[in-house]
Amino acid sequence: MKRFRENETFANVIQPTREEVVNDLTLRGKWAEYFKNDHPIILELGCGKGEYTLALARENPKSNYIGIDIKGARFWRGAKTALEEGMENVAFLRTQIELIDHCFSENEVHQIWITFPDPQIKFKRMKHRLTNPEFLKKYQFILEKSGFVHLKTDSEFLHGYTLGLLQEGNHEIIYAHHDIYRNPHAPKEAVLTQTFYENQFLEQEKAITYVKFRTNY
């Protein structure tokens, strides 16, 4: 509760009600005004504590980063750190990811990062997988034409499911690897930092997979 109250005082945290989002967030189409520049907008979905959002924002100060999660107590740490470091290119949005197309307008986003989502292995949970066809259509809508999606996961199931879906739909797979930290040619952005959960997976010697792709509907 203390973190929720503190989030309400943070200038870099946006916490709309579900009704406000469903009726289209007031910032939809106006994120450039929020950041006071026209730099590329990059999202991290299910951002947790915001480790990847912060690491990418430090590395690329000419891009704007928005961490998105429904659990404000998680991203409290990231929001607080961003304020402490004076990072003006970072914000956090508390909302459900399935409403993302109500939060951003067509072609407003440059890139999307999906970092260690719940793989939702059970068939009846397929609609909640963040790379299922319905989510991919939402991503394509908000992404600019040259925009792309990154997926990092320790789930071999989700990695394989996503690759199969992309290949079946003739989407563009830019890069894919089943064990990114054992690949000396891995893209820098894919191994830039490790999240809290990623470090736990690496300690258990789990392979971390990575896919970078563009949607094509």
Stockholm file with secondary structure:
# STOCKHOLM 1.0

chainA/1-217         MKRFRENETFANVIQPTREEVVNDLTLRGKWAEYFKNDHPIILELGCGKGEYTLALARENPKSNYIGIDIKGARFWRGAKTALEEGMENVAFLRTQIELIDHCFSENEVHQIWITFPDPQIKFKRMKHRLTNPEFLKKYQFILEKSGFVHLKTDSEFLHGYTLGLLQEGNHEIIYAHHDIYRNPHAPKEAVLTQTFYENQFLEQEKAITYVKFRTNY
#=GR chainA/1-217 SS CHHHHHHTTCTTEECCCHHHHHTCCTTTTCHHHHHTSCCCEEEEETCTTCHHHHHHHHHCTTSEEEEEESCHHHHHHHHHHHHHTTCTTEEEEESCGGGHHHHSCTTCEEEEEEESCCCCCSGGGGGGCTTSHHHHHHHHHHEEEEEEEEEEESCHHHHHHHHHHHHHTTCEEEEEESCGGGCTTCCGGGGSCCCHHHHHHHHTTCCCEEEEEECCC
#=GC SS_cons         CHHHHHHTTCTTEECCCHHHHHTCCTTTTCHHHHHTSCCCEEEEETCTTCHHHHHHHHHCTTSEEEEEESCHHHHHHHHHHHHHTTCTTEEEEESCGGGHHHHSCTTCEEEEEEESCCCCCSGGGGGGCTTSHHHHHHHHHHEEEEEEEEEEESCHHHHHHHHHHHHHTTCEEEEEESCGGGCTTCCGGGGSCCCHHHHHHHHTTCCCEEEEEECCC
//
